[in-house]
């Protein structure tokens, strides 16, 4: 056993790259493929259960990491935003709904008067019936907490709101993980601007935010999914104060496209893999970015509808892809390989009564780092394991880690 462990370590030390992962819900960490150098590079005191870190992704050139985080949830349009950071934990920057709160000081300030109405009928129960909300205007230093029963209204005054220029700054109301919002108003430096009346009713939008960052190969754009599994694109350097909305698909988007991936090579840079499962069979497709669904159907992976994938990734050379999805009985889950040349699938992991969920592929396409859990639950405790693509050398990398991303070099 000692000799085997030493041999495995020697093999893994030849693997290029560094694996980024999330520890618990509040730390981004880096570790070498052989298990050495495990270290924290970033956390924030406002991260906590339900408002934590969700995913992390290395940029194509390995110079920075994108991640989804809720540490600014109460001062942003989104429940979770995308951020980028250097591998040494410096140069943090907000990508969706910029700028970050730390940059508000360099903008002139204005005052916003906002009347909020709870238009939920008293006889009909929804999330708006709770009547207790956090309300926020983009650019303000902090949200305001209000009690607003159905049928009532209240006027709020936000002072020292950063003026991001001649553009609408969003207004959002929050109750737990549900949000109501409107485009907002143009904040006027040195003046008081009156916002349109803000109406709250119904259930709001669940987990309205940016999750699962995926880079375009040129590093100029990121894509993400919302809580409703619609896929959007955002430039790496979006203008301050603007909500950038650019759908990945034109026309009617596919249902349940919760996993997708941008092409890994220059020839495939504008090509995406994605899933659709509104009607059986649930399948994986390939198409050009911005195209109309359906694209080219590659692989029906389930005979039933609404069977979601936990992950979907190209192989680095574009010869195929990997995906993971639970069995029909939801008693286990494994990573599977698809080869374009043969059109055949083969197992990468072979777990029973365990779940191989999200994963990352090594830059040479020979290894994966993957989540291994005893339960299918999203919040189940997971460990990170390493395996060759042929299923051999399968071993533990680190305890209590999830959402791995393997750097390109």
Number of C-alpha atoms within 10 A of each C-alpha: 6 7 8 10 12 11 12 15 15 12 13 17 15 10 17 16 19 24 23 29 26 25 21 19 21 22 19 24 22 25 19 19 26 18 17 12 12 15 13 17 16 18 19 14 7 13 18 14 12 13 20 24 27 23 25 28 26 26 24 19 12 17 15 21 23 25 26 26 27 26 21 20 19 20 22 28 28 24 29 27 27 29 22 22 19 17 19 12 16 12 10 15 19 22 25 32 23 24 20 19 17 9 13 18 13 10 15 16 22 21 21 23 17 23 16 21 19 22 19 22 14 13 8 10 13 14 17 28 22 13 17 17 21 18 23 24 28 29 30 22 18 18 19 16 14 15 14 20 18 21 13 13 18 13 11 15 14 20 16 19 26 26 26 25 16 11 16 18 25 21 22 24 27 25 18 14 15 16 25 22 20 16 15 19 20 19 28 20 18 13 11 17 18 16 18 15 16 20 16 26 16 16 16 19 15 16 17 20 24 28 26 24 27 25 25 22 19 15 16 13 17 24 24 27 23 19 17 15 17 19 25 18 22 22 17 20 13 17 15 18 22 18 18 16 11 14 18 21 20 12 11 9 18 20 16 21 21 25 24 24 21 22 25 22 16 10 9 14 15 17 19 23 24 25 28 27 24 16 13 15 17 21 23 24 18 20 18 19 17 16 15 15 19 15 16 12 15 16 17 16 19 19 14 15 15 16 23 20 25 19 20 24 25 24 23 18 14 16 12 18 20 23 23 25 23 21 13 12 6 13 14 21 25 23 27 18 21 20 15 13 8 8 10 11 15 13 16 23 23 14 13 12 12 18 28 31 25 25 26 27 27 24 19 14 16 14 24 26 28 29 26 28 23 16 18 19 9 10 12 12 17 24 19 23 22 26 20 18 22 14 15 12 16 18 14 17 20 18 15 17 24 29 24 26 27 28 23 19 14
